[in-house]
């Protein structure tokens, strides 16, 4: 009988296998990219993925979503029952321990992407809350927590403890988002120190401090990025999450003052747009979209103000959405073309360390 089955295709090398090969020294980054290029060239047009230098592993399958739902239900219920038995501090400590133990299976053994991210964030938040709650049992979790009778001390200690705890977590599990979580804890400690040292001027000095922290986080992210211009190792995932943290720390202090202080006039609106264009140029050069996304809401506010000043207040919302949507689509369509124009204008030593402008 004639066998009508189609011949099986040779299995392709997964991206994770190539990353592991580079990390273990079996391949160089250039050799790994050569294998990717060879596979892409031999693939049919329908099988080829669009080029994107900001790929990162967020979900490996629907099982990630299924497990994450289960983690949310389990940890939420555990927190509810443990709070009645051992109080807030004990509840947060129990959640931190449970998150670590669950990571031993879902992160270390199963290597599931989304559950690993969620467990790390829950772990870091639980450690921070445990320490802060221990210093001030009457505090309420939220913005400004621990800034009552104890000044910023709970935040300072909780931030330092969380940074240390996330460092241990990274040594054990190597989840890329861990570095950003630890750095965020250090930023929280810096804010706490500000409220301890300058309580009378802390509110006014908070925005400049957050902006300085954002620039520092951005510099750290770029250090990881520049060490891996082809974005093939774990360093690029670490950089991605650091950029996600740096973006709001830079954008909000830089622009929010223009919104809060007479931001409806045309001068403030145009100032916001000029800053947004500057941030867009930075995003294009470094090939990271996080800082651009963080500024979209402020750009929308500026567009809305200009539309109102033009006498079209009845259509301000749809017109603003139309302009923002068109801007995002144009940037997406012309992203690589714009980079091909901008990157060659940079000093050669810097340009060669940035992602290729394909």
C-alpha positions in Angstrom: 0.0 0.0 0.0 1.3 3.4 -0.9 2.2 5.6 2.0 0.5 9.0 1.4 1.9 10.6 4.6 3.8 13.8 4.1 7.5 13.6 5.0 8.3 14.9 8.4 10.2 18.2 8.6 13.5 18.4 10.5 12.9 19.9 13.9 14.1 23.5 14.2 16.3 24.7 17.0 14.3 26.6 19.6 15.3 30.1 20.6 15.8 28.9 24.2 18.2 26.3 23.0 20.3 28.8 21.1 20.3 31.2 24.1 21.5 28.3 26.3 24.2 27.4 23.8 25.5 30.9 23.8 25.3 31.2 27.6 27.3 27.9 28.0 29.9 28.9 25.4 28.9 26.2 22.9 28.2 28.9 20.3 29.2 32.5 19.9 26.5 35.1 19.5 27.5 35.6 15.9 27.2 31.8 15.2 23.7 31.7 16.9 22.6 34.6 14.7 23.9 32.8 11.7 21.8 29.8 12.5 18.8 32.0 12.9 19.4 33.7 9.6 19.9 30.3 7.9 16.6 29.0 9.3 14.8 32.2 8.3 16.2 32.0 4.8 15.1 28.4 4.3 11.6 29.0 5.8 8.6 29.6 3.6 7.3 33.2 3.6 4.3 32.2 5.8 6.7 30.7 8.4 9.0 33.7 8.7 8.5 35.8 11.8 8.7 39.6 11.4 11.9 41.2 12.6 11.7 42.5 16.2 14.6 43.3 18.4 12.4 43.5 21.5 11.3 39.9 21.6 11.1 38.5 25.0 9.6 35.3 26.5 6.4 36.2 28.2 4.2 33.1 27.6 5.2 29.7 26.3 1.7 28.3 25.9 -1.8 28.4 27.2 -0.6 26.3 30.2 1.1 29.4 31.4 -2.2 31.2 31.6 -3.9 28.2 33.2 -1.2 27.9 35.9 -1.2 31.7 36.5 -4.9 31.6 37.2 -4.4 28.7 39.6 -1.5 30.6 41.4 -3.7 33.7 41.8 -6.6 31.7 43.2 -4.3 29.7 45.6 -2.2 32.6 46.9 -5.3 34.8 47.2 -7.1 32.3 49.3 -4.1 31.5 51.3 -3.6 35.2 52.1 -7.3 35.5 53.1 -7.2 32.6 55.6 -3.7 33.3 57.0 -4.5 36.9 57.7 -7.2 35.9 60.2 -4.8 33.4 61.9 -1.5 35.2 62.0 -2.2 38.8 61.1 -1.0 41.0 58.3 2.7 40.6 58.8 2.4 36.8 59.0 0.2 36.8 56.0 2.7 38.6 53.8 5.5 36.4 55.1 3.5 33.3 54.3 2.8 34.5 50.8 6.5 35.2 50.3 7.5 31.7 51.4 4.8 30.1 49.3 5.8 32.1 46.3 9.4 30.9 46.7 8.3 27.2 47.1 6.0 27.4 44.1 8.9 28.9 42.1 11.0 25.8 42.9 8.6 23.8 40.7 7.1 26.2 38.2 10.2 28.2 37.6 13.2 26.0 38.3 11.8 22.7 37.0 9.0 23.6 34.6 10.6 26.9 33.3 7.2 28.4 32.7 7.5 32.1 31.7 4.4 33.9 32.9 4.0 32.0 36.2 7.7 32.8 36.9 7.1 36.5 36.4 4.0 36.5 38.5 5.6 34.5 41.3 8.6 36.8 41.4 6.5 40.0 41.6 4.3 38.5 44.3 7.4 37.4 46.2 9.0 40.8 46.0 5.8 42.6 47.0 5.2 40.2 49.9 8.8 40.7 51.2 8.4 44.5 51.0 5.0 44.4 52.7 6.3 42.0 55.4 9.1 44.3 56.5 7.1 47.6 56.1 4.2 46.1 58.1 6.5 44.9 60.9 7.8 48.5 61.3 4.4 50.0 61.3 1.5 47.6 61.9 -1.1 50.3 61.4 0.0 51.3 58.0 -2.2 50.9 54.9 -0.7 49.3 51.8 -0.6 51.9 49.0 1.0 55.1 48.0 2.8 56.9 50.8 2.8 53.8 52.9 4.9 54.1 56.0 5.3 57.9 55.8 3.3 58.6 59.0 4.7 58.5 62.5 7.8 56.6 61.4 8.8 58.9 58.6 10.3 57.0 55.7 12.1 54.4 57.8 9.7 51.5 56.9 10.1 52.1 53.2 13.9 52.4 53.5 14.3 49.2 55.4 11.6 47.3 53.4 13.3 48.4 50.1 16.7 47.3 51.2 15.4 44.0 52.5 13.5 43.4 49.2 16.6 44.2 47.2 18.5 41.6 49.2 15.7 39.1 48.9 15.4 39.5 45.1 19.2 39.1 44.8 18.8 35.7 46.5 15.9 34.9 44.3 17.9 35.7 41.1 20.8 33.6 42.3 18.4 30.7 42.6 16.0 31.1 39.7 17.5 33.6 37.2 14.2 35.2 36.2 15.1 38.3 34.2 12.5 40.6 35.7 14.1 40.0 39.1 16.8 42.7 38.5 14.1 45.3 37.8 12.2 44.3 40.9 15.3 44.7 43.1 16.1 48.1 41.5 12.5 49.3 42.1 12.9 48.4 45.7 16.1 50.5 45.9 14.3 53.4 44.3 11.6 53.0 47.0 14.4 53.2 49.6 15.8 56.3 48.0 12.3 57.9 48.3 12.1 56.8 51.9 15.5 58.4 52.7 14.3 61.7 51.2 11.3 61.7 53.5 13.5 61.0 56.5 16.2 63.5 55.7 14.1 66.4 54.2 10.5 65.8 55.5 9.5 69.4 54.9 10.7 69.5 51.3 10.1 65.9 50.4 7.0 66.5 48.2 8.8 69.2 46.2 12.0 67.1 45.8 10.3 63.8 45.0 9.9 64.5 41.3 13.6 65.5 40.7 14.7 62.4 42.8 12.5 60.1 40.7 13.8 61.6 37.5 17.4 61.0 38.7 16.5 57.5 39.6 14.9 56.9 36.2 17.9 58.2 34.4 20.1 55.9 36.5 17.9 52.9 35.8 17.9 53.8 32.1 21.7 53.9 32.2 21.8 50.4 33.9 19.4 49.1 31.2 21.6 50.5 28.5 24.7 48.8 30.1 22.9 45.4 29.6 21.8 46.4 26.1 25.2 47.6 24.9 26.8 44.4 26.2 24.4 42.4 23.9 23.8 44.4 20.7 22.4 41.3 18.9 20.0 40.7 21.8 20.5 37.0 22.0 21.2 36.4 25.7 19.4 36.8 29.1 20.9 40.3 29.3 18.5 41.6 26.8 15.5 40.4 28.8 17.0 42.0 31.9 17.4 45.2 30.0 13.8 45.0 28.7 12.3 45.0 32.3 14.7 47.8 33.4 13.5 49.9 30.5 9.9 49.2 31.6 10.9 50.5 35.1 12.9 53.5 33.9 10.2 54.8 31.5 7.6 56.0 34.0 10.3 57.2 36.4 11.6 59.5 33.6 8.4 60.5 31.8 6.1 61.2 34.8 8.4 63.7 36.7 9.5 65.3 33.4 6.0 66.0 32.0 3.5 65.8 34.8 4.3 69.3 36.0 3.2 70.7 32.7 -0.1 68.9 33.0 -0.7 69.9 36.6 0.1 73.6 36.4 -2.0 75.2 33.7 -1.4 72.3 31.3 -4.4 73.3 29.2 -2.8 76.2 27.4 -1.1 75.9 24.1 2.4 76.6 25.4 2.3 73.7 27.8 0.7 71.4 25.2 3.5 72.2 22.7 6.1 71.8 25.4 4.8 68.3 26.2 4.9 67.4 22.5 8.5 68.6 22.2 9.5 66.4 25.1 7.5 63.5 23.7 9.4 63.9 20.3 12.7 63.9 22.2 11.7 60.7 24.1 10.6 59.2 20.7 14.1 59.9 19.3 15.7 58.2 22.3 13.4 55.2 21.9 14.2 54.9 18.2 18.0 55.1 18.8 18.1 52.5 21.5 15.3 50.4 19.9 13.2 50.3 23.0 9.5 51.3 22.9 8.8 51.4 26.7 9.7 55.1 27.2 7.6 56.0 24.2 4.5 54.1 25.5 4.9 55.8 28.9 4.6 59.2 27.2 1.5 58.4 25.1 -1.0 59.4 27.8 0.7 62.8 28.1 0.9 63.2 24.3 -2.8 62.5 24.2 -3.4 65.2 26.8 -1.4 67.7 24.7 -3.3 66.8 21.6 -6.6 67.1 23.4 -5.6 70.6 24.7 -4.7 71.8 21.2 -7.9 70.4 19.8 -9.9 72.3 22.5 -8.0 75.5 21.8 -8.8 75.0 18.1 -12.5 75.1 19.0 -13.3 71.4 18.4 -14.1 70.6 22.0 -17.2 68.5 21.0 -14.9 66.0 19.2 -11.9 66.1 21.5 -11.9 62.4 22.6 -12.3 60.8 19.2 -9.9 63.2 17.5 -7.3 62.6 20.2 -7.7 58.9 19.8 -7.5 59.3 16.0 -4.2 61.3 16.2 -2.6 59.0 18.8 -3.6 55.9 16.9 -2.3 57.3 13.6 1.0 58.3 15.4 1.5 54.8 16.9 0.7 53.1 13.5 3.1 55.4 11.6 5.9 54.8 14.1 5.3 51.1 14.0 5.3 51.0 10.2 8.4 53.2 9.9 10.3 52.1 12.9 13.1 50.4 11.1 13.3 53.0 8.4 13.6 55.7 11.0 16.4 53.8 12.8 18.3 53.4 9.5 18.3 57.2 9.3 19.1 58.0 12.9 21.7 55.3 13.9 24.3 56.2 11.3 24.3 59.8 12.6 25.6 58.6 16.0 29.3 58.2 16.8 30.6 55.0 15.3 31.7 53.5 18.6 28.2 53.8 19.9 26.4 52.8 16.7 28.1 49.4 16.5 26.9 48.6 20.0 23.3 49.3 19.3 20.9 46.8 17.6 21.4 46.6 13.9 19.2 49.1 12.0 17.7 46.5 9.5 
